[in-house]
């Protein structure tokens, strides 16, 4: 009986005691194992601390937990991609009955963008002409050695800002054309694949 009591005491001393809260276990730079109710500072631990339950069993290892979380996140991301792909596939099959229809939709979209670009280019020419006329007026005033009214200078500044805005708009719409073509090409290719799969 006495031997059992001694053995029990020795076992109790070997297992870290947890009275309340969380117990952390970690190894320092010298390889010594530590137990504490507070997590170690980064410079104190060579390994990431593990959390122990009341019985001294590891219940949460940060490295394992992180790996599990990353795996779950990757799985959710993959599932989301599959759902999104199915949604796009269904939309394609409901929208088009043959690949040539994708070309028609693409061409209509490109026509609309080209019309906007042409309108912007015409607007640009008008603004440029305003600047030319304003500069001519400034030249005449300077020849007569008269001061240039501030409103003329302000008009030129506004027109130059307008040119910058128009150029940015044209550039953006040109990029839209590229994206419309790329999307149509991908949609057409995918539609052909889907329709071929349904015929098998």
JOQUINOR-V187398 format. One record per residue. OMEGA is omega in whole degrees, 0 to 359 (* if undefined). Layout:
# JOQUINOR-V187398
OMEGA + OMEGA
This chain:
# JOQUINOR-V187398
179 + 179 + 179 + 180 + 179 + 179 + 179 + 179 + 179 + 179 + 180 + 179 + 182 + 182 + 180 + 182 + 178 + 181 + 180 + 177 + 184 + 175 + 181 + 178 + 177 + 180 + 180 + 183 + 182 + 180 + 181 + 180 + 180 + 174 + 180 + 177 + 177 + 179 + 181 + 173 + 182 + 182 + 182 + 188 + 175 + 179 + 177 + 182 + 175 + 177 + 182 + 175 + 184 + 180 + 180 + 180 + 180 + 179 + 181 + 175 + 184 + 182 + 179 + 180 + 179 + 179 + 179 + 180 + 179 + 180 + 179 + 179 + 179 + 179 + 178 + 180 + 180 + 178 + 179 + 178 + 180 + 178 + 180 + 179 + 178 + 179 + 180 + 179 + 179 + 179 + 179 + 183 + 179 + 184 + 186 + 175 + 177 + 184 + 182 + 179 + 177 + 179 + 180 + 179 + 178 + 183 + 178 + 179 + 180 + 178 + 178 + 179 + 179 + 179 + 178 + 179 + 179 + 178 + 179 + 179 + 177 + 177 + 180 + 179 + 179 + 180 + 178 + 180 + 176 + 181 + 179 + 181 + 179 + 179 + 176 + 180 + 177 + 179 + 179 + 180 + 180 + 176 + 178 + 181 + 177 + 180 + 178 + 180 + 182 + 182 + 177 + 179 + 178 + 178 + 179 + 180 + 179 + 180 + 179 + 176 + 178 + 177 + 179 + 179 + 181 + 180 + 180 + 180 + 179 + 180 + 180 + 180 + 175 + 177 + 177 + 179 + 179 + 182 + 178 + 180 + 181 + 179 + 180 + 180 + 179 + 180 + 181 + 179 + 181 + 179 + 178 + 180 + 181 + 181 + 178 + 180 + 181 + 182 + 182 + *
